[in-house]
Amino acid sequence: MAFQSTRDPAQGRLLLLSAILFISYLCIGMSLPVVPIYVTGQLGLGNGWAGLGVGIAFLSTILTRGYAGGLSDHRGAKSAVMRGLSLYVTGALASLIAGLLVQTPWTSYLLLLGGRLLLGLGESLVAVGVIAWGIGFVGPARSGRVLALVGASIYGALAVGGPIGLVSLDRFGFAGTMAIGALLPFLGLLVIWRLPGVAAHPGAARPPFWSVIGKVWLHGSIVCLQGIGFAAIGAFFTLYFLSRGWSYAGLGLTAFGVGFVLVRLLFGHLPDRVGGLPVAAGSLAVETVGQLLIWSASDPALALAGAFLTGLGCSMIYPAMGREVVRLVEPHLRGTALGGYSAFQDLAYGLTGPLAGLLADRAGYDSVFLIGMVAAGAGLLIALSLLRGRAAAFT
């Protein structure tokens, strides 16, 4: 009697794709706590410039999401991902050169900004391409699972990458850290070409990009508002601890990432099972509490607990709302819609850095997390409003 294998090749490919994304995304995770320290410490510039150094990569991503989605739809997700990883390598190398020019601070800083812009474009292509590629492997019915795995890879890399970046900065300097950041996506490129691509949709009719955005902007707004809390942790948690003389400054992103990945691994199925909006509403409530704890913390343990709760809360919001977005558009517009939807998250990341840096200069680093708490609460209100509207439509 012959036995058939129960192994799912599509699921295996999705897991391999997620692993490659994790390894490659470490280059971004390593840079988040390192760039502000380099800009304020070695270059001697202010917090606003440090925030811009972090946030400009996300602003670059915002401006190129439409391009990334269109490329993924027209030429295939694999092409988008490979181009994005190549830009990761190029951007990290530009930042490496910036680290060698520390004696000329503004030249170094401008070159650093150029490298961060390239990383942002690469992130746009990689994120949209990987999601579209994964959905192509397993089908839209499991889109929530794809988004959960992709997010676990990204935020797992952020959790591990933060401490690695700080240790590397201490041992090898900024240029050495950026050299490691260039090597990791290069390794991803060497592996990813072996994976089969999925069908593109080159001939399908396409409405204007902004008409697609019109279908998903409320869901995107929720993701934007939740992203402010994470962006605040990524850019200023380390400096917040250092300003108070607290130990364990490098563990903020780790605490966030542990909470984030834990929820993704244990509850990644929830958006596909119970729906995106209920999951998002509960998650935003948890994030609000987490940001409150960081803002009001009297010791490092409370602040780290707040970062952990923020990770728990942020974890499922992107896949929950992304599942709703996938259901709102036709298959040939999926990459474009996901690109536009993802731009809302990038907007939070891009604006929070420089604006929160200016706020921190005037009101202290704790004020940044007060803004994160207010934003998460506003996202919760939008999610509850959408839930009420859906309930009314069925009555």
GIZI-V690670 format. One record per residue. N is the residue number from 1. RES is the residue in one letter. SS is DSSP state (h for helix, s for strand, l for the rest). OMEGA is omega in whole degrees, -180 to 180 (* if undefined). BURIAL is I if it has 16 or more other C-alpha atoms within 10 Angstrom, else O. Layout:
BEGIN
n={N/N}
res={RES/RES}
ss={SS/SS}
omega={OMEGA/OMEGA}
burial={BURIAL/BURIAL}
END
This chain:
BEGIN
n={1/2/3/4/5/6/7/8/9/10/11/12/13/14/15/16/17/18/19/20/21/22/23/24/25/26/27/28/29/30/31/32/33/34/35/36/37/38/39/40/41/42/43/44/45/46/47/48/49/50/51/52/53/54/55/56/57/58/59/60/61/62/63/64/65/66/67/68/69/70/71/72/73/74/75/76/77/78/79/80/81/82/83/84/85/86/87/88/89/90/91/92/93/94/95/96/97/98/99/100/101/102/103/104/105/106/107/108/109/110/111/112/113/114/115/116/117/118/119/120/121/122/123/124/125/126/127/128/129/130/131/132/133/134/135/136/137/138/139/140/141/142/143/144/145/146/147/148/149/150/151/152/153/154/155/156/157/158/159/160/161/162/163/164/165/166/167/168/169/170/171/172/173/174/175/176/177/178/179/180/181/182/183/184/185/186/187/188/189/190/191/192/193/194/195/196/197/198/199/200/201/202/203/204/205/206/207/208/209/210/211/212/213/214/215/216/217/218/219/220/221/222/223/224/225/226/227/228/229/230/231/232/233/234/235/236/237/238/239/240/241/242/243/244/245/246/247/248/249/250/251/252/253/254/255/256/257/258/259/260/261/262/263/264/265/266/267/268/269/270/271/272/273/274/275/276/277/278/279/280/281/282/283/284/285/286/287/288/289/290/291/292/293/294/295/296/297/298/299/300/301/302/303/304/305/306/307/308/309/310/311/312/313/314/315/316/317/318/319/320/321/322/323/324/325/326/327/328/329/330/331/332/333/334/335/336/337/338/339/340/341/342/343/344/345/346/347/348/349/350/351/352/353/354/355/356/357/358/359/360/361/362/363/364/365/366/367/368/369/370/371/372/373/374/375/376/377/378/379/380/381/382/383/384/385/386/387/388/389/390/391/392/393/394/395}
res={M/A/F/Q/S/T/R/D/P/A/Q/G/R/L/L/L/L/S/A/I/L/F/I/S/Y/L/C/I/G/M/S/L/P/V/V/P/I/Y/V/T/G/Q/L/G/L/G/N/G/W/A/G/L/G/V/G/I/A/F/L/S/T/I/L/T/R/G/Y/A/G/G/L/S/D/H/R/G/A/K/S/A/V/M/R/G/L/S/L/Y/V/T/G/A/L/A/S/L/I/A/G/L/L/V/Q/T/P/W/T/S/Y/L/L/L/L/G/G/R/L/L/L/G/L/G/E/S/L/V/A/V/G/V/I/A/W/G/I/G/F/V/G/P/A/R/S/G/R/V/L/A/L/V/G/A/S/I/Y/G/A/L/A/V/G/G/P/I/G/L/V/S/L/D/R/F/G/F/A/G/T/M/A/I/G/A/L/L/P/F/L/G/L/L/V/I/W/R/L/P/G/V/A/A/H/P/G/A/A/R/P/P/F/W/S/V/I/G/K/V/W/L/H/G/S/I/V/C/L/Q/G/I/G/F/A/A/I/G/A/F/F/T/L/Y/F/L/S/R/G/W/S/Y/A/G/L/G/L/T/A/F/G/V/G/F/V/L/V/R/L/L/F/G/H/L/P/D/R/V/G/G/L/P/V/A/A/G/S/L/A/V/E/T/V/G/Q/L/L/I/W/S/A/S/D/P/A/L/A/L/A/G/A/F/L/T/G/L/G/C/S/M/I/Y/P/A/M/G/R/E/V/V/R/L/V/E/P/H/L/R/G/T/A/L/G/G/Y/S/A/F/Q/D/L/A/Y/G/L/T/G/P/L/A/G/L/L/A/D/R/A/G/Y/D/S/V/F/L/I/G/M/V/A/A/G/A/G/L/L/I/A/L/S/L/L/R/G/R/A/A/A/F/T}
ss={l/l/l/l/l/l/l/l/h/h/h/h/h/h/h/h/h/h/h/h/h/h/h/h/h/h/h/h/h/h/h/h/h/h/h/h/h/h/h/h/h/h/l/l/l/l/h/h/h/h/h/h/h/h/h/h/h/h/h/h/h/h/h/h/h/h/h/h/h/h/h/h/h/h/h/l/h/h/h/h/h/h/h/h/h/h/h/h/h/h/h/h/h/h/h/h/h/h/h/l/l/l/l/l/h/h/h/h/h/h/h/h/h/h/h/h/h/h/h/h/h/h/h/h/h/h/h/h/h/h/h/h/h/h/h/h/h/h/l/h/h/h/h/h/h/h/h/h/h/h/h/h/h/h/h/h/h/h/h/h/h/h/h/h/h/h/h/h/h/h/h/h/h/h/h/h/h/h/h/h/h/h/h/h/h/h/h/h/h/h/h/h/l/l/l/l/l/l/l/l/l/l/l/l/l/l/l/l/h/h/h/h/h/h/h/h/h/h/h/h/h/h/h/h/h/h/h/h/h/h/h/h/h/h/h/h/h/h/h/h/h/h/h/h/l/l/l/l/h/h/h/h/h/h/h/h/h/h/h/h/h/h/h/h/h/h/h/l/l/h/h/h/h/h/l/h/h/h/h/h/h/h/h/h/h/h/h/h/h/h/h/h/h/h/h/h/l/l/l/h/h/h/h/h/h/h/h/h/h/h/h/h/h/h/l/l/h/h/h/h/h/h/h/h/h/h/h/h/l/l/h/h/h/h/h/h/h/h/h/h/h/h/h/h/h/h/h/h/h/h/h/h/h/h/h/h/h/h/h/h/h/h/h/l/l/h/h/h/h/h/h/h/h/h/h/h/h/h/h/h/h/h/h/h/h/h/h/h/h/h/h/h/h/l/l}
omega={-178/178/177/178/178/-179/-179/-178/-179/178/177/178/178/179/178/178/179/179/178/178/180/-178/-177/-175/175/-180/177/179/179/-174/-172/178/-174/-177/179/179/179/-176/-178/-176/-174/179/177/179/-174/-179/178/178/177/178/177/178/176/-169/-176/176/180/175/176/179/179/-173/-175/-180/179/177/-179/179/178/179/179/179/-173/-171/178/-177/-178/178/180/-178/-179/176/-179/179/176/178/173/-178/-178/180/179/178/176/177/175/179/177/180/178/-176/-175/180/175/-168/-176/174/178/-177/-180/177/175/178/177/177/179/176/178/176/180/177/178/179/178/-179/-177/-175/180/-178/-179/180/180/178/-180/178/175/178/-169/178/-176/180/179/-179/177/178/179/-179/179/179/179/179/178/178/-177/-175/170/177/177/-179/-179/-174/-180/178/178/180/-179/177/179/178/-179/-174/-172/-177/-176/-179/178/177/179/176/176/179/177/-177/-173/177/175/176/176/178/-178/-177/-166/-178/180/-179/177/176/175/-173/171/180/-172/-172/-175/178/-175/175/177/-177/-176/176/174/178/-180/180/-169/-169/179/177/177/179/178/179/178/-177/178/-177/-179/179/178/-179/178/178/-177/-174/-168/-180/-180/180/176/179/-179/-179/180/-179/-179/174/176/-178/-177/-174/-179/178/177/178/177/-175/178/177/-178/-176/179/179/180/-177/-176/-172/-179/-179/-170/180/178/-175/-174/-180/-174/-174/177/179/-179/-178/179/-179/-179/177/179/179/179/178/180/179/176/180/180/-178/-174/-172/175/178/-176/-179/179/179/178/175/177/176/177/178/176/176/176/-176/-177/-166/-169/-175/-180/178/-180/179/178/176/178/-180/180/-179/-176/-173/178/-177/-177/177/-173/180/179/-180/179/176/178/178/-179/-180/178/176/177/179/178/-178/-176/-176/-176/-178/-178/-179/178/176/177/178/-179/178/-174/-173/179/-176/-179/-179/180/-176/170/177/177/179/-180/-179/179/177/178/176/177/179/178/180/179/178/178/178/179/178/178/179/179/-180/-178/180/*}
burial={O/O/O/O/O/O/O/O/O/O/O/O/I/I/I/O/I/I/I/I/I/I/I/I/I/I/I/I/I/I/I/I/I/I/I/I/I/I/I/I/O/O/I/O/I/O/I/I/I/I/I/I/I/I/I/I/I/I/I/I/I/I/I/I/I/I/I/I/I/I/I/I/I/I/O/I/I/I/I/I/I/I/I/I/I/I/I/I/I/I/I/I/I/I/I/I/I/I/I/O/I/I/O/O/I/O/O/I/I/O/I/I/I/I/I/I/I/I/I/I/I/I/I/I/I/I/I/I/I/I/I/I/I/I/I/I/I/I/O/I/O/I/I/I/I/I/I/I/I/I/I/I/I/I/I/I/I/I/I/I/I/I/I/I/I/I/I/I/I/O/O/O/I/I/I/I/I/I/I/I/I/I/I/I/I/I/O/I/I/O/O/I/O/O/O/O/O/I/I/I/I/O/O/O/O/O/O/O/I/O/O/I/I/O/O/I/I/I/I/I/I/I/I/I/I/I/I/I/I/I/I/I/I/I/I/I/I/I/I/I/I/O/O/O/O/O/O/O/I/I/I/I/I/I/I/I/I/I/I/I/I/I/I/I/O/O/O/I/I/I/I/I/O/O/I/I/I/I/I/I/I/I/I/I/I/I/I/I/I/I/I/I/I/I/I/O/I/O/O/I/O/I/I/I/I/I/I/I/I/I/I/I/I/I/I/I/I/I/I/I/I/I/I/I/I/I/O/O/I/O/I/I/I/I/I/I/I/I/I/I/I/I/I/I/I/I/I/I/I/I/I/I/I/I/I/I/I/I/I/I/O/O/O/O/I/I/I/I/I/I/I/I/I/I/I/I/I/I/I/I/I/I/I/I/O/I/I/O/O/O/O/O/O/O/O}
END
